[in-house]
Amino acid sequence: MTDYCDRGWLASYLRSELELDDKIEYLDHLDVCPECWEKVYSATKATHPHYYKMTARQVKVTERDLARMDLKEEEIIEVA
């Protein structure tokens, strides 16, 4: 499948110019080729950066809130 590492395939894929069968083969190639996958990921991220924004959400829980919840130690789950 090294034929699919060609920049032409990448460009055609990104412009949605591949026929269905070729697109399926290229997607199969992306599953096994980390270099091509990275190129597709980077190009998509550059085109649609709003989909890739990381929003940090922190919830502050006070000791008082925890006491009111009356959770047992095994029920507390740490979320990163």
mmJSON file of the N, C-alpha and C atoms, coordinates in Angstrom:
{"data_MODEL":{"atom_site":{
"group_PDB":["ATOM","ATOM","ATOM","ATOM","ATOM","ATOM","ATOM","ATOM","ATOM","ATOM","ATOM","ATOM","ATOM","ATOM","ATOM","ATOM","ATOM","ATOM","ATOM","ATOM","ATOM","ATOM","ATOM","ATOM","ATOM","ATOM","ATOM","ATOM","ATOM","ATOM","ATOM","ATOM","ATOM","ATOM","ATOM","ATOM","ATOM","ATOM","ATOM","ATOM","ATOM","ATOM","ATOM","ATOM","ATOM","ATOM","ATOM","ATOM","ATOM","ATOM","ATOM","ATOM","ATOM","ATOM","ATOM","ATOM","ATOM","ATOM","ATOM","ATOM","ATOM","ATOM","ATOM","ATOM","ATOM","ATOM","ATOM","ATOM","ATOM","ATOM","ATOM","ATOM","ATOM","ATOM","ATOM","ATOM","ATOM","ATOM","ATOM","ATOM","ATOM","ATOM","ATOM","ATOM","ATOM","ATOM","ATOM","ATOM","ATOM","ATOM","ATOM","ATOM","ATOM","ATOM","ATOM","ATOM","ATOM","ATOM","ATOM","ATOM","ATOM","ATOM","ATOM","ATOM","ATOM","ATOM","ATOM","ATOM","ATOM","ATOM","ATOM","ATOM","ATOM","ATOM","ATOM","ATOM","ATOM","ATOM","ATOM","ATOM","ATOM","ATOM","ATOM","ATOM","ATOM","ATOM","ATOM","ATOM","ATOM","ATOM","ATOM","ATOM","ATOM","ATOM","ATOM","ATOM","ATOM","ATOM","ATOM","ATOM","ATOM","ATOM","ATOM","ATOM","ATOM","ATOM","ATOM","ATOM","ATOM","ATOM","ATOM","ATOM","ATOM","ATOM","ATOM","ATOM","ATOM","ATOM","ATOM","ATOM","ATOM","ATOM","ATOM","ATOM","ATOM","ATOM","ATOM","ATOM","ATOM","ATOM","ATOM","ATOM","ATOM","ATOM","ATOM","ATOM","ATOM","ATOM","ATOM","ATOM","ATOM","ATOM","ATOM","ATOM","ATOM","ATOM","ATOM","ATOM","ATOM","ATOM","ATOM","ATOM","ATOM","ATOM","ATOM","ATOM","ATOM","ATOM","ATOM","ATOM","ATOM","ATOM","ATOM","ATOM","ATOM","ATOM","ATOM","ATOM","ATOM","ATOM","ATOM","ATOM","ATOM","ATOM","ATOM","ATOM","ATOM","ATOM","ATOM","ATOM","ATOM","ATOM","ATOM","ATOM","ATOM","ATOM","ATOM","ATOM","ATOM","ATOM","ATOM","ATOM","ATOM","ATOM","ATOM","ATOM","ATOM","ATOM","ATOM","ATOM"],
"id":[1,2,3,4,5,6,7,8,9,10,11,12,13,14,15,16,17,18,19,20,21,22,23,24,25,26,27,28,29,30,31,32,33,34,35,36,37,38,39,40,41,42,43,44,45,46,47,48,49,50,51,52,53,54,55,56,57,58,59,60,61,62,63,64,65,66,67,68,69,70,71,72,73,74,75,76,77,78,79,80,81,82,83,84,85,86,87,88,89,90,91,92,93,94,95,96,97,98,99,100,101,102,103,104,105,106,107,108,109,110,111,112,113,114,115,116,117,118,119,120,121,122,123,124,125,126,127,128,129,130,131,132,133,134,135,136,137,138,139,140,141,142,143,144,145,146,147,148,149,150,151,152,153,154,155,156,157,158,159,160,161,162,163,164,165,166,167,168,169,170,171,172,173,174,175,176,177,178,179,180,181,182,183,184,185,186,187,188,189,190,191,192,193,194,195,196,197,198,199,200,201,202,203,204,205,206,207,208,209,210,211,212,213,214,215,216,217,218,219,220,221,222,223,224,225,226,227,228,229,230,231,232,233,234,235,236,237,238,239,240],
"type_symbol":["N","C","C","N","C","C","N","C","C","N","C","C","N","C","C","N","C","C","N","C","C","N","C","C","N","C","C","N","C","C","N","C","C","N","C","C","N","C","C","N","C","C","N","C","C","N","C","C","N","C","C","N","C","C","N","C","C","N","C","C","N","C","C","N","C","C","N","C","C","N","C","C","N","C","C","N","C","C","N","C","C","N","C","C","N","C","C","N","C","C","N","C","C","N","C","C","N","C","C","N","C","C","N","C","C","N","C","C","N","C","C","N","C","C","N","C","C","N","C","C","N","C","C","N","C","C","N","C","C","N","C","C","N","C","C","N","C","C","N","C","C","N","C","C","N","C","C","N","C","C","N","C","C","N","C","C","N","C","C","N","C","C","N","C","C","N","C","C","N","C","C","N","C","C","N","C","C","N","C","C","N","C","C","N","C","C","N","C","C","N","C","C","N","C","C","N","C","C","N","C","C","N","C","C","N","C","C","N","C","C","N","C","C","N","C","C","N","C","C","N","C","C","N","C","C","N","C","C","N","C","C","N","C","C","N","C","C","N","C","C"],
"label_atom_id":["N","CA","C","N","CA","C","N","CA","C","N","CA","C","N","CA","C","N","CA","C","N","CA","C","N","CA","C","N","CA","C","N","CA","C","N","CA","C","N","CA","C","N","CA","C","N","CA","C","N","CA","C","N","CA","C","N","CA","C","N","CA","C","N","CA","C","N","CA","C","N","CA","C","N","CA","C","N","CA","C","N","CA","C","N","CA","C","N","CA","C","N","CA","C","N","CA","C","N","CA","C","N","CA","C","N","CA","C","N","CA","C","N","CA","C","N","CA","C","N","CA","C","N","CA","C","N","CA","C","N","CA","C","N","CA","C","N","CA","C","N","CA","C","N","CA","C","N","CA","C","N","CA","C","N","CA","C","N","CA","C","N","CA","C","N","CA","C","N","CA","C","N","CA","C","N","CA","C","N","CA","C","N","CA","C","N","CA","C","N","CA","C","N","CA","C","N","CA","C","N","CA","C","N","CA","C","N","CA","C","N","CA","C","N","CA","C","N","CA","C","N","CA","C","N","CA","C","N","CA","C","N","CA","C","N","CA","C","N","CA","C","N","CA","C","N","CA","C","N","CA","C","N","CA","C","N","CA","C","N","CA","C","N","CA","C","N","CA","C","N","CA","C","N","CA","C","N","CA","C"],
"label_alt_id":[null,null,null,null,null,null,null,null,null,null,null,null,null,null,null,null,null,null,null,null,null,null,null,null,null,null,null,null,null,null,null,null,null,null,null,null,null,null,null,null,null,null,null,null,null,null,null,null,null,null,null,null,null,null,null,null,null,null,null,null,null,null,null,null,null,null,null,null,null,null,null,null,null,null,null,null,null,null,null,null,null,null,null,null,null,null,null,null,null,null,null,null,null,null,null,null,null,null,null,null,null,null,null,null,null,null,null,null,null,null,null,null,null,null,null,null,null,null,null,null,null,null,null,null,null,null,null,null,null,null,null,null,null,null,null,null,null,null,null,null,null,null,null,null,null,null,null,null,null,null,null,null,null,null,null,null,null,null,null,null,null,null,null,null,null,null,null,null,null,null,null,null,null,null,null,null,null,null,null,null,null,null,null,null,null,null,null,null,null,null,null,null,null,null,null,null,null,null,null,null,null,null,null,null,null,null,null,null,null,null,null,null,null,null,null,null,null,null,null,null,null,null,null,null,null,null,null,null,null,null,null,null,null,null,null,null,null,null,null,null],
"label_comp_id":["MET","MET","MET","THR","THR","THR","ASP","ASP","ASP","TYR","TYR","TYR","CYS","CYS","CYS","ASP","ASP","ASP","ARG","ARG","ARG","GLY","GLY","GLY","TRP","TRP","TRP","LEU","LEU","LEU","ALA","ALA","ALA","SER","SER","SER","TYR","TYR","TYR","LEU","LEU","LEU","ARG","ARG","ARG","SER","SER","SER","GLU","GLU","GLU","LEU","LEU","LEU","GLU","GLU","GLU","LEU","LEU","LEU","ASP","ASP","ASP","ASP","ASP","ASP","LYS","LYS","LYS","ILE","ILE","ILE","GLU","GLU","GLU","TYR","TYR","TYR","LEU","LEU","LEU","ASP","ASP","ASP","HIS","HIS","HIS","LEU","LEU","LEU","ASP","ASP","ASP","VAL","VAL","VAL","CYS","CYS","CYS","PRO","PRO","PRO","GLU","GLU","GLU","CYS","CYS","CYS","TRP","TRP","TRP","GLU","GLU","GLU","LYS","LYS","LYS","VAL","VAL","VAL","TYR","TYR","TYR","SER","SER","SER","ALA","ALA","ALA","THR","THR","THR","LYS","LYS","LYS","ALA","ALA","ALA","THR","THR","THR","HIS","HIS","HIS","PRO","PRO","PRO","HIS","HIS","HIS","TYR","TYR","TYR","TYR","TYR","TYR","LYS","LYS","LYS","MET","MET","MET","THR","THR","THR","ALA","ALA","ALA","ARG","ARG","ARG","GLN","GLN","GLN","VAL","VAL","VAL","LYS","LYS","LYS","VAL","VAL","VAL","THR","THR","THR","GLU","GLU","GLU","ARG","ARG","ARG","ASP","ASP","ASP","LEU","LEU","LEU","ALA","ALA","ALA","ARG","ARG","ARG","MET","MET","MET","ASP","ASP","ASP","LEU","LEU","LEU","LYS","LYS","LYS","GLU","GLU","GLU","GLU","GLU","GLU","GLU","GLU","GLU","ILE","ILE","ILE","ILE","ILE","ILE","GLU","GLU","GLU","VAL","VAL","VAL","ALA","ALA","ALA"],
"label_asym_id":["A","A","A","A","A","A","A","A","A","A","A","A","A","A","A","A","A","A","A","A","A","A","A","A","A","A","A","A","A","A","A","A","A","A","A","A","A","A","A","A","A","A","A","A","A","A","A","A","A","A","A","A","A","A","A","A","A","A","A","A","A","A","A","A","A","A","A","A","A","A","A","A","A","A","A","A","A","A","A","A","A","A","A","A","A","A","A","A","A","A","A","A","A","A","A","A","A","A","A","A","A","A","A","A","A","A","A","A","A","A","A","A","A","A","A","A","A","A","A","A","A","A","A","A","A","A","A","A","A","A","A","A","A","A","A","A","A","A","A","A","A","A","A","A","A","A","A","A","A","A","A","A","A","A","A","A","A","A","A","A","A","A","A","A","A","A","A","A","A","A","A","A","A","A","A","A","A","A","A","A","A","A","A","A","A","A","A","A","A","A","A","A","A","A","A","A","A","A","A","A","A","A","A","A","A","A","A","A","A","A","A","A","A","A","A","A","A","A","A","A","A","A","A","A","A","A","A","A","A","A","A","A","A","A","A","A","A","A","A","A"],
"label_entity_id":["1","1","1","1","1","1","1","1","1","1","1","1","1","1","1","1","1","1","1","1","1","1","1","1","1","1","1","1","1","1","1","1","1","1","1","1","1","1","1","1","1","1","1","1","1","1","1","1","1","1","1","1","1","1","1","1","1","1","1","1","1","1","1","1","1","1","1","1","1","1","1","1","1","1","1","1","1","1","1","1","1","1","1","1","1","1","1","1","1","1","1","1","1","1","1","1","1","1","1","1","1","1","1","1","1","1","1","1","1","1","1","1","1","1","1","1","1","1","1","1","1","1","1","1","1","1","1","1","1","1","1","1","1","1","1","1","1","1","1","1","1","1","1","1","1","1","1","1","1","1","1","1","1","1","1","1","1","1","1","1","1","1","1","1","1","1","1","1","1","1","1","1","1","1","1","1","1","1","1","1","1","1","1","1","1","1","1","1","1","1","1","1","1","1","1","1","1","1","1","1","1","1","1","1","1","1","1","1","1","1","1","1","1","1","1","1","1","1","1","1","1","1","1","1","1","1","1","1","1","1","1","1","1","1","1","1","1","1","1","1"],
"label_seq_id":[1,1,1,2,2,2,3,3,3,4,4,4,5,5,5,6,6,6,7,7,7,8,8,8,9,9,9,10,10,10,11,11,11,12,12,12,13,13,13,14,14,14,15,15,15,16,16,16,17,17,17,18,18,18,19,19,19,20,20,20,21,21,21,22,22,22,23,23,23,24,24,24,25,25,25,26,26,26,27,27,27,28,28,28,29,29,29,30,30,30,31,31,31,32,32,32,33,33,33,34,34,34,35,35,35,36,36,36,37,37,37,38,38,38,39,39,39,40,40,40,41,41,41,42,42,42,43,43,43,44,44,44,45,45,45,46,46,46,47,47,47,48,48,48,49,49,49,50,50,50,51,51,51,52,52,52,53,53,53,54,54,54,55,55,55,56,56,56,57,57,57,58,58,58,59,59,59,60,60,60,61,61,61,62,62,62,63,63,63,64,64,64,65,65,65,66,66,66,67,67,67,68,68,68,69,69,69,70,70,70,71,71,71,72,72,72,73,73,73,74,74,74,75,75,75,76,76,76,77,77,77,78,78,78,79,79,79,80,80,80],
"pdbx_PDB_ins_code":[null,null,null,null,null,null,null,null,null,null,null,null,null,null,null,null,null,null,null,null,null,null,null,null,null,null,null,null,null,null,null,null,null,null,null,null,null,null,null,null,null,null,null,null,null,null,null,null,null,null,null,null,null,null,null,null,null,null,null,null,null,null,null,null,null,null,null,null,null,null,null,null,null,null,null,null,null,null,null,null,null,null,null,null,null,null,null,null,null,null,null,null,null,null,null,null,null,null,null,null,null,null,null,null,null,null,null,null,null,null,null,null,null,null,null,null,null,null,null,null,null,null,null,null,null,null,null,null,null,null,null,null,null,null,null,null,null,null,null,null,null,null,null,null,null,null,null,null,null,null,null,null,null,null,null,null,null,null,null,null,null,null,null,null,null,null,null,null,null,null,null,null,null,null,null,null,null,null,null,null,null,null,null,null,null,null,null,null,null,null,null,null,null,null,null,null,null,null,null,null,null,null,null,null,null,null,null,null,null,null,null,null,null,null,null,null,null,null,null,null,null,null,null,null,null,null,null,null,null,null,null,null,null,null,null,null,null,null,null,null],
"Cartn_x":[0.812,0.0,0.848,2.091,2.929,2.512,1.739,1.231,0.395,-0.219,-1.107,-0.361,0.949,1.729,2.039,1.577,1.767,0.978,1.574,0.906,-0.36,-0.403,-1.592,-2.806,-2.576,-3.673,-4.157,-3.195,-3.541,-4.358,-3.898,-4.6,-5.996,-6.09,-7.397,-8.337,-7.812,-8.636,-9.148,-8.261,-8.648,-9.636,-9.569,-10.517,-11.765,-11.882,-13.021,-13.186,-12.081,-12.111,-11.968,-11.769,-11.591,-12.935,-12.947,-14.13,-14.285,-15.465,-15.746,-14.766,-14.5,-13.574,-12.17,-11.711,-10.391,-10.346,-11.427,-11.482,-11.4,-12.102,-12.072,-10.659,-10.001,-8.626,-7.689,-7.883,-7.03,-7.269,-8.513,-8.816,-8.192,-8.2,-7.52,-6.026,-5.467,-4.049,-3.763,-4.649,-4.441,-4.393,-5.103,-5.093,-3.722,-2.928,-1.636,-0.441,-0.682,0.415,0.35,1.119,1.05,1.498,2.395,2.851,1.712,0.996,-0.129,-1.257,-1.512,-2.557,-2.241,-0.98,-0.567,-0.762,-0.472,-0.656,-2.135,-2.992,-4.433,-4.929,-4.489,-4.889,-4.46,-3.207,-2.69,-3.421,-3.688,-4.396,-5.827,-6.48,-7.848,-7.872,-6.896,-6.823,-6.587,-5.759,-5.487,-6.712,-7.491,-8.688,-9.834,-9.971,-11.082,-10.568,-9.834,-9.235,-10.253,-11.453,-12.459,-12.892,-12.728,-13.075,-12.025,-10.842,-9.731,-9.357,-10.165,-9.869,-10.043,-9.09,-9.189,-9.753,-10.835,-11.401,-11.221,-10.529,-10.305,-11.518,-12.038,-13.172,-12.783,-12.793,-12.48,-13.685,-13.993,-15.096,-14.489,-14.756,-14.237,-15.324,-14.946,-15.854,-15.219,-15.941,-15.413,-15.538,-14.805,-14.889,-16.315,-16.975,-18.348,-19.278,-19.075,-19.876,-19.64,-18.38,-18.067,-18.716,-18.693,-19.3,-20.808,-21.437,-22.884,-23.222,-22.299,-22.556,-22.504,-21.802,-21.707,-21.269,-20.203,-19.684,-18.701,-18.75,-17.765,-16.516,-15.373,-14.106,-14.109,-14.695,-14.691,-15.606,-16.477,-17.372,-16.769,-15.67,-15.056,-14.226,-14.513,-13.804,-13.053,-11.78,-10.983,-11.135,-11.444,-11.606,-10.531,-9.796,-8.717,-9.212],
"Cartn_y":[-1.209,0.0,1.263,1.151,2.337,3.326,2.878,3.8,4.904,4.61,5.563,6.609,6.455,7.459,8.661,8.64,9.713,10.96,12.149,13.405,13.638,13.095,13.23,12.552,11.352,10.654,11.463,12.001,12.817,14.027,14.737,15.935,15.579,14.493,14.074,13.69,13.018,12.64,13.881,14.83,16.042,16.901,16.849,17.615,16.808,15.616,14.704,14.385,14.165,13.863,12.377,11.556,10.126,9.443,8.48,7.637,6.804,6.294,5.564,4.42,3.606,2.481,2.963,4.015,4.563,5.167,5.81,6.406,5.319,4.227,3.109,2.54,2.372,1.859,2.825,4.125,5.108,5.113,4.986,4.912,3.67,2.555,1.345,1.617,2.34,2.692,3.557,4.503,5.373,4.584,3.472,2.623,2.019,1.823,1.16,2.078,3.316,4.218,5.466,5.483,6.622,7.942,7.899,9.132,9.793,8.998,9.549,9.987,9.202,9.572,10.918,11.13,12.391,13.558,13.324,14.382,14.734,13.733,13.985,14.698,14.244,14.864,16.32,16.596,17.965,18.872,18.363,19.161,19.45,18.459,18.653,19.617,19.501,20.389,21.827,22.017,23.363,23.956,23.118,23.58,23.876,23.075,23.212,23.283,24.328,24.371,24.403,24.898,24.988,23.612,22.571,21.225,20.647,21.235,20.673,21.501,22.482,23.302,22.475,22.625,21.964,22.971,22.634,23.507,22.83,23.508,22.962,23.282,22.262,22.444,21.93,22.82,22.423,22.713,21.766,21.923,21.922,22.97,23.049,22.576,21.622,21.091,21.369,22.02,22.351,21.146,21.215,20.158,20.048,21.175,21.195,20.452,20.692,19.981,18.472,18.109,16.683,16.062,16.778,16.266,16.078,17.009,16.898,15.703,15.333,14.206,12.882,12.856,11.659,10.443,10.618,9.529,8.69,7.425,6.539,6.608,6.299,6.444,5.686,4.502,3.715,4.29,5.221,5.842,7.061,7.56,8.754,8.362,9.002,8.735,9.99,9.828,10.975,11.136,12.344,12.634,13.618,13.275,14.153,15.104],
"Cartn_z":[0.0,0.0,0.0,-0.295,-0.301,-1.376,-2.36,-3.385,-2.741,-1.612,-0.965,-0.146,0.03,0.75,-0.135,-1.312,-2.281,-1.858,-1.992,-1.621,-2.449,-3.637,-4.487,-3.872,-3.294,-2.617,-1.426,-0.683,0.481,0.066,-0.944,-1.417,-1.923,-2.685,-3.203,-2.078,-1.067,0.07,0.793,1.046,1.779,0.997,-0.314,-1.142,-1.479,-0.908,-1.144,-2.623,-3.296,-4.724,-5.028,-4.032,-4.269,-4.469,-5.369,-5.537,-4.267,-4.036,-2.802,-2.562,-3.586,-3.416,-3.06,-3.734,-3.44,-2.04,-1.638,-0.305,0.765,0.548,1.492,1.584,0.441,0.446,1.15,0.926,1.578,3.094,3.51,4.94,5.561,4.835,5.314,5.469,4.509,4.574,5.802,6.096,7.256,8.555,8.603,9.802,10.078,9.031,9.208,8.967,8.572,8.248,9.141,10.221,11.141,10.509,9.528,8.885,8.109,7.326,6.558,7.484,8.53,9.476,10.113,10.482,11.091,10.122,8.849,7.843,7.698,7.661,7.555,8.801,9.957,11.23,11.269,10.92,10.957,9.981,8.785,7.785,8.231,8.797,9.276,10.449,11.328,12.482,12.04,11.03,10.524,9.84,9.18,8.468,9.423,10.47,11.419,12.855,13.213,14.551,15.689,15.411,16.473,16.975,16.164,16.615,17.558,17.564,18.313,19.531,19.87,21.036,22.296,23.174,24.465,25.457,26.032,27.052,28.396,29.247,30.58,31.444,32.015,32.91,34.274,35.201,36.559,37.435,38.234,39.167,40.556,41.268,42.634,43.592,44.386,45.387,46.746,47.569,48.894,49.824,50.908,51.921,52.451,52.567,53.06,52.092,50.783,49.781,49.861,50.021,50.137,51.36,52.454,53.683,53.497,52.781,52.542,51.656,50.783,49.883,50.62,51.74,52.565,51.744,50.991,50.163,50.952,50.68,51.268,50.401,50.956,50.24,48.916,48.853,47.624,46.537,46.901,45.924,45.237,45.769,45.214,44.003,42.896,41.646,41.254,40.956,40.532,39.024,38.601,37.175,36.784,35.73,35.276,34.228],
"occupancy":[1.0,1.0,1.0,1.0,1.0,1.0,1.0,1.0,1.0,1.0,1.0,1.0,1.0,1.0,1.0,1.0,1.0,1.0,1.0,1.0,1.0,1.0,1.0,1.0,1.0,1.0,1.0,1.0,1.0,1.0,1.0,1.0,1.0,1.0,1.0,1.0,1.0,1.0,1.0,1.0,1.0,1.0,1.0,1.0,1.0,1.0,1.0,1.0,1.0,1.0,1.0,1.0,1.0,1.0,1.0,1.0,1.0,1.0,1.0,1.0,1.0,1.0,1.0,1.0,1.0,1.0,1.0,1.0,1.0,1.0,1.0,1.0,1.0,1.0,1.0,1.0,1.0,1.0,1.0,1.0,1.0,1.0,1.0,1.0,1.0,1.0,1.0,1.0,1.0,1.0,1.0,1.0,1.0,1.0,1.0,1.0,1.0,1.0,1.0,1.0,1.0,1.0,1.0,1.0,1.0,1.0,1.0,1.0,1.0,1.0,1.0,1.0,1.0,1.0,1.0,1.0,1.0,1.0,1.0,1.0,1.0,1.0,1.0,1.0,1.0,1.0,1.0,1.0,1.0,1.0,1.0,1.0,1.0,1.0,1.0,1.0,1.0,1.0,1.0,1.0,1.0,1.0,1.0,1.0,1.0,1.0,1.0,1.0,1.0,1.0,1.0,1.0,1.0,1.0,1.0,1.0,1.0,1.0,1.0,1.0,1.0,1.0,1.0,1.0,1.0,1.0,1.0,1.0,1.0,1.0,1.0,1.0,1.0,1.0,1.0,1.0,1.0,1.0,1.0,1.0,1.0,1.0,1.0,1.0,1.0,1.0,1.0,1.0,1.0,1.0,1.0,1.0,1.0,1.0,1.0,1.0,1.0,1.0,1.0,1.0,1.0,1.0,1.0,1.0,1.0,1.0,1.0,1.0,1.0,1.0,1.0,1.0,1.0,1.0,1.0,1.0,1.0,1.0,1.0,1.0,1.0,1.0,1.0,1.0,1.0,1.0,1.0,1.0,1.0,1.0,1.0,1.0,1.0,1.0,1.0,1.0,1.0,1.0,1.0,1.0],
"B_iso_or_equiv":[0.0,0.0,0.0,0.0,0.0,0.0,0.0,0.0,0.0,0.0,0.0,0.0,0.0,0.0,0.0,0.0,0.0,0.0,0.0,0.0,0.0,0.0,0.0,0.0,0.0,0.0,0.0,0.0,0.0,0.0,0.0,0.0,0.0,0.0,0.0,0.0,0.0,0.0,0.0,0.0,0.0,0.0,0.0,0.0,0.0,0.0,0.0,0.0,0.0,0.0,0.0,0.0,0.0,0.0,0.0,0.0,0.0,0.0,0.0,0.0,0.0,0.0,0.0,0.0,0.0,0.0,0.0,0.0,0.0,0.0,0.0,0.0,0.0,0.0,0.0,0.0,0.0,0.0,0.0,0.0,0.0,0.0,0.0,0.0,0.0,0.0,0.0,0.0,0.0,0.0,0.0,0.0,0.0,0.0,0.0,0.0,0.0,0.0,0.0,0.0,0.0,0.0,0.0,0.0,0.0,0.0,0.0,0.0,0.0,0.0,0.0,0.0,0.0,0.0,0.0,0.0,0.0,0.0,0.0,0.0,0.0,0.0,0.0,0.0,0.0,0.0,0.0,0.0,0.0,0.0,0.0,0.0,0.0,0.0,0.0,0.0,0.0,0.0,0.0,0.0,0.0,0.0,0.0,0.0,0.0,0.0,0.0,0.0,0.0,0.0,0.0,0.0,0.0,0.0,0.0,0.0,0.0,0.0,0.0,0.0,0.0,0.0,0.0,0.0,0.0,0.0,0.0,0.0,0.0,0.0,0.0,0.0,0.0,0.0,0.0,0.0,0.0,0.0,0.0,0.0,0.0,0.0,0.0,0.0,0.0,0.0,0.0,0.0,0.0,0.0,0.0,0.0,0.0,0.0,0.0,0.0,0.0,0.0,0.0,0.0,0.0,0.0,0.0,0.0,0.0,0.0,0.0,0.0,0.0,0.0,0.0,0.0,0.0,0.0,0.0,0.0,0.0,0.0,0.0,0.0,0.0,0.0,0.0,0.0,0.0,0.0,0.0,0.0,0.0,0.0,0.0,0.0,0.0,0.0,0.0,0.0,0.0,0.0,0.0,0.0],
"pdbx_formal_charge":[null,null,null,null,null,null,null,null,null,null,null,null,null,null,null,null,null,null,null,null,null,null,null,null,null,null,null,null,null,null,null,null,null,null,null,null,null,null,null,null,null,null,null,null,null,null,null,null,null,null,null,null,null,null,null,null,null,null,null,null,null,null,null,null,null,null,null,null,null,null,null,null,null,null,null,null,null,null,null,null,null,null,null,null,null,null,null,null,null,null,null,null,null,null,null,null,null,null,null,null,null,null,null,null,null,null,null,null,null,null,null,null,null,null,null,null,null,null,null,null,null,null,null,null,null,null,null,null,null,null,null,null,null,null,null,null,null,null,null,null,null,null,null,null,null,null,null,null,null,null,null,null,null,null,null,null,null,null,null,null,null,null,null,null,null,null,null,null,null,null,null,null,null,null,null,null,null,null,null,null,null,null,null,null,null,null,null,null,null,null,null,null,null,null,null,null,null,null,null,null,null,null,null,null,null,null,null,null,null,null,null,null,null,null,null,null,null,null,null,null,null,null,null,null,null,null,null,null,null,null,null,null,null,null,null,null,null,null,null,null],
"auth_seq_id":[1,1,1,2,2,2,3,3,3,4,4,4,5,5,5,6,6,6,7,7,7,8,8,8,9,9,9,10,10,10,11,11,11,12,12,12,13,13,13,14,14,14,15,15,15,16,16,16,17,17,17,18,18,18,19,19,19,20,20,20,21,21,21,22,22,22,23,23,23,24,24,24,25,25,25,26,26,26,27,27,27,28,28,28,29,29,29,30,30,30,31,31,31,32,32,32,33,33,33,34,34,34,35,35,35,36,36,36,37,37,37,38,38,38,39,39,39,40,40,40,41,41,41,42,42,42,43,43,43,44,44,44,45,45,45,46,46,46,47,47,47,48,48,48,49,49,49,50,50,50,51,51,51,52,52,52,53,53,53,54,54,54,55,55,55,56,56,56,57,57,57,58,58,58,59,59,59,60,60,60,61,61,61,62,62,62,63,63,63,64,64,64,65,65,65,66,66,66,67,67,67,68,68,68,69,69,69,70,70,70,71,71,71,72,72,72,73,73,73,74,74,74,75,75,75,76,76,76,77,77,77,78,78,78,79,79,79,80,80,80],
"auth_comp_id":["MET","MET","MET","THR","THR","THR","ASP","ASP","ASP","TYR","TYR","TYR","CYS","CYS","CYS","ASP","ASP","ASP","ARG","ARG","ARG","GLY","GLY","GLY","TRP","TRP","TRP","LEU","LEU","LEU","ALA","ALA","ALA","SER","SER","SER","TYR","TYR","TYR","LEU","LEU","LEU","ARG","ARG","ARG","SER","SER","SER","GLU","GLU","GLU","LEU","LEU","LEU","GLU","GLU","GLU","LEU","LEU","LEU","ASP","ASP","ASP","ASP","ASP","ASP","LYS","LYS","LYS","ILE","ILE","ILE","GLU","GLU","GLU","TYR","TYR","TYR","LEU","LEU","LEU","ASP","ASP","ASP","HIS","HIS","HIS","LEU","LEU","LEU","ASP","ASP","ASP","VAL","VAL","VAL","CYS","CYS","CYS","PRO","PRO","PRO","GLU","GLU","GLU","CYS","CYS","CYS","TRP","TRP","TRP","GLU","GLU","GLU","LYS","LYS","LYS","VAL","VAL","VAL","TYR","TYR","TYR","SER","SER","SER","ALA","ALA","ALA","THR","THR","THR","LYS","LYS","LYS","ALA","ALA","ALA","THR","THR","THR","HIS","HIS","HIS","PRO","PRO","PRO","HIS","HIS","HIS","TYR","TYR","TYR","TYR","TYR","TYR","LYS","LYS","LYS","MET","MET","MET","THR","THR","THR","ALA","ALA","ALA","ARG","ARG","ARG","GLN","GLN","GLN","VAL","VAL","VAL","LYS","LYS","LYS","VAL","VAL","VAL","THR","THR","THR","GLU","GLU","GLU","ARG","ARG","ARG","ASP","ASP","ASP","LEU","LEU","LEU","ALA","ALA","ALA","ARG","ARG","ARG","MET","MET","MET","ASP","ASP","ASP","LEU","LEU","LEU","LYS","LYS","LYS","GLU","GLU","GLU","GLU","GLU","GLU","GLU","GLU","GLU","ILE","ILE","ILE","ILE","ILE","ILE","GLU","GLU","GLU","VAL","VAL","VAL","ALA","ALA","ALA"],
"auth_asym_id":["A","A","A","A","A","A","A","A","A","A","A","A","A","A","A","A","A","A","A","A","A","A","A","A","A","A","A","A","A","A","A","A","A","A","A","A","A","A","A","A","A","A","A","A","A","A","A","A","A","A","A","A","A","A","A","A","A","A","A","A","A","A","A","A","A","A","A","A","A","A","A","A","A","A","A","A","A","A","A","A","A","A","A","A","A","A","A","A","A","A","A","A","A","A","A","A","A","A","A","A","A","A","A","A","A","A","A","A","A","A","A","A","A","A","A","A","A","A","A","A","A","A","A","A","A","A","A","A","A","A","A","A","A","A","A","A","A","A","A","A","A","A","A","A","A","A","A","A","A","A","A","A","A","A","A","A","A","A","A","A","A","A","A","A","A","A","A","A","A","A","A","A","A","A","A","A","A","A","A","A","A","A","A","A","A","A","A","A","A","A","A","A","A","A","A","A","A","A","A","A","A","A","A","A","A","A","A","A","A","A","A","A","A","A","A","A","A","A","A","A","A","A","A","A","A","A","A","A","A","A","A","A","A","A","A","A","A","A","A","A"],
"auth_atom_id":["N","CA","C","N","CA","C","N","CA","C","N","CA","C","N","CA","C","N","CA","C","N","CA","C","N","CA","C","N","CA","C","N","CA","C","N","CA","C","N","CA","C","N","CA","C","N","CA","C","N","CA","C","N","CA","C","N","CA","C","N","CA","C","N","CA","C","N","CA","C","N","CA","C","N","CA","C","N","CA","C","N","CA","C","N","CA","C","N","CA","C","N","CA","C","N","CA","C","N","CA","C","N","CA","C","N","CA","C","N","CA","C","N","CA","C","N","CA","C","N","CA","C","N","CA","C","N","CA","C","N","CA","C","N","CA","C","N","CA","C","N","CA","C","N","CA","C","N","CA","C","N","CA","C","N","CA","C","N","CA","C","N","CA","C","N","CA","C","N","CA","C","N","CA","C","N","CA","C","N","CA","C","N","CA","C","N","CA","C","N","CA","C","N","CA","C","N","CA","C","N","CA","C","N","CA","C","N","CA","C","N","CA","C","N","CA","C","N","CA","C","N","CA","C","N","CA","C","N","CA","C","N","CA","C","N","CA","C","N","CA","C","N","CA","C","N","CA","C","N","CA","C","N","CA","C","N","CA","C","N","CA","C","N","CA","C","N","CA","C","N","CA","C","N","CA","C","N","CA","C"],
"pdbx_PDB_model_num":[1,1,1,1,1,1,1,1,1,1,1,1,1,1,1,1,1,1,1,1,1,1,1,1,1,1,1,1,1,1,1,1,1,1,1,1,1,1,1,1,1,1,1,1,1,1,1,1,1,1,1,1,1,1,1,1,1,1,1,1,1,1,1,1,1,1,1,1,1,1,1,1,1,1,1,1,1,1,1,1,1,1,1,1,1,1,1,1,1,1,1,1,1,1,1,1,1,1,1,1,1,1,1,1,1,1,1,1,1,1,1,1,1,1,1,1,1,1,1,1,1,1,1,1,1,1,1,1,1,1,1,1,1,1,1,1,1,1,1,1,1,1,1,1,1,1,1,1,1,1,1,1,1,1,1,1,1,1,1,1,1,1,1,1,1,1,1,1,1,1,1,1,1,1,1,1,1,1,1,1,1,1,1,1,1,1,1,1,1,1,1,1,1,1,1,1,1,1,1,1,1,1,1,1,1,1,1,1,1,1,1,1,1,1,1,1,1,1,1,1,1,1,1,1,1,1,1,1,1,1,1,1,1,1,1,1,1,1,1,1]
}}}
